[in-house]
Amino acid sequence: MEGVIHQLRPDSKGRITLGKLAHGVSSFRARRMDDGSIILEPFTEIPAREAWLFENTAALGAVKVGLAQAAEGKSRSLGSFAQFADEDIE
C-alpha cells in the first residue's frame, strides 16, 4: 500500500482525530488486519433519493458521457424550461 504516512496519537480514551484527512468523508469502515495494522476505508454517502442512479448502469453511463462532453465543451443549451415551471411550488 502506498501513500503519505501520517503519525496520529490517540488521546487518553483511545480516540484519534483525523482532521483534514477526513475532509469530504461521511464515515469510515475500519478493518483490523492480522498483523495488528488498522485500515480505514473512507465512505461518502449519497441521499436515498439519488441511489437509483448508481443502481441503473445505463443512466449512470449516460450521465458520465454527458459530463465528459460538457468538460470538452461539446454541450449545447436547450433553452429555457420556464414554461414548465410550477409557480405554486415553494
C-alpha positions as CSV (number, residue, x, y, z in Angstrom):
1,M,0.0,0.0,0.0
2,E,1.4,3.4,-1.0
3,G,0.6,6.9,0.1
4,V,1.6,9.6,2.6
5,I,2.1,8.4,6.1
6,H,0.7,10.5,9.0
7,Q,1.5,9.8,12.6
8,L,-1.6,10.2,14.8
9,R,-1.6,9.9,18.6
10,P,-4.7,8.6,20.4
11,D,-6.0,10.7,23.4
12,S,-6.5,9.2,26.8
13,K,-9.7,7.5,25.7
14,G,-8.1,5.9,22.6
15,R,-9.6,8.4,20.1
16,I,-7.7,9.7,17.1
17,T,-8.6,12.9,15.3
18,L,-8.2,12.7,11.6
19,G,-8.7,16.4,10.9
20,K,-8.2,17.4,7.3
21,L,-7.7,13.7,6.4
22,A,-11.4,13.2,6.8
23,H,-12.4,16.1,4.5
24,G,-15.4,15.1,2.4
25,V,-15.8,11.8,4.2
26,S,-19.0,11.0,6.0
27,S,-17.9,7.7,7.6
28,F,-15.2,5.1,7.6
29,R,-15.0,1.3,7.7
30,A,-12.2,0.1,10.0
31,R,-10.5,-3.2,9.3
32,R,-8.0,-4.7,11.8
33,M,-5.5,-6.8,10.0
34,D,-3.9,-10.0,11.3
35,D,-0.6,-8.1,11.8
36,G,-2.3,-5.5,14.1
37,S,-2.5,-2.7,11.5
38,I,-5.8,-0.9,11.0
39,I,-7.0,0.2,7.6
40,L,-9.7,2.9,7.4
41,E,-11.7,2.9,4.2
42,P,-13.5,6.3,3.6
43,F,-17.1,6.5,2.5
44,T,-19.2,9.3,1.1
45,E,-22.9,8.6,1.5
46,I,-25.5,9.7,-1.0
47,P,-29.1,10.6,-0.3
48,A,-31.6,7.7,-0.8
49,R,-33.4,9.7,-3.5
50,E,-30.2,9.7,-5.6
51,A,-29.3,6.0,-5.1
52,W,-31.3,4.9,-8.1
53,L,-28.7,6.5,-10.4
54,F,-25.9,4.3,-9.1
55,E,-28.1,1.2,-9.4
56,N,-29.0,2.0,-13.0
57,T,-25.9,1.4,-15.1
58,A,-27.4,2.8,-18.3
59,A,-28.5,6.0,-16.6
60,L,-25.1,6.4,-14.8
61,G,-23.3,5.8,-18.1
62,A,-25.4,8.5,-19.8
63,V,-24.6,10.9,-17.0
64,K,-20.9,10.2,-17.3
65,V,-20.9,10.7,-21.0
66,G,-22.8,13.9,-20.6
67,L,-20.3,15.2,-18.0
68,A,-17.4,14.3,-20.3
69,Q,-19.0,16.1,-23.2
70,A,-19.6,19.2,-21.1
71,A,-16.0,19.1,-19.9
72,E,-14.9,19.0,-23.6
73,G,-17.2,21.9,-24.4
74,K,-19.5,19.7,-26.5
75,S,-22.6,20.7,-24.7
76,R,-25.4,23.0,-26.0
77,S,-28.2,24.9,-24.4
78,L,-31.7,23.6,-24.8
79,G,-33.2,26.9,-24.0
80,S,-35.4,27.9,-21.1
81,F,-37.7,25.5,-19.2
82,A,-39.5,28.3,-17.6
83,Q,-42.8,27.4,-19.4
84,F,-42.7,24.1,-17.4
85,A,-42.2,25.7,-14.0
86,D,-44.9,25.2,-11.4
87,E,-45.1,28.6,-9.7
88,D,-47.2,27.1,-6.8
89,I,-44.2,25.1,-5.6
90,E,-42.1,26.8,-2.9
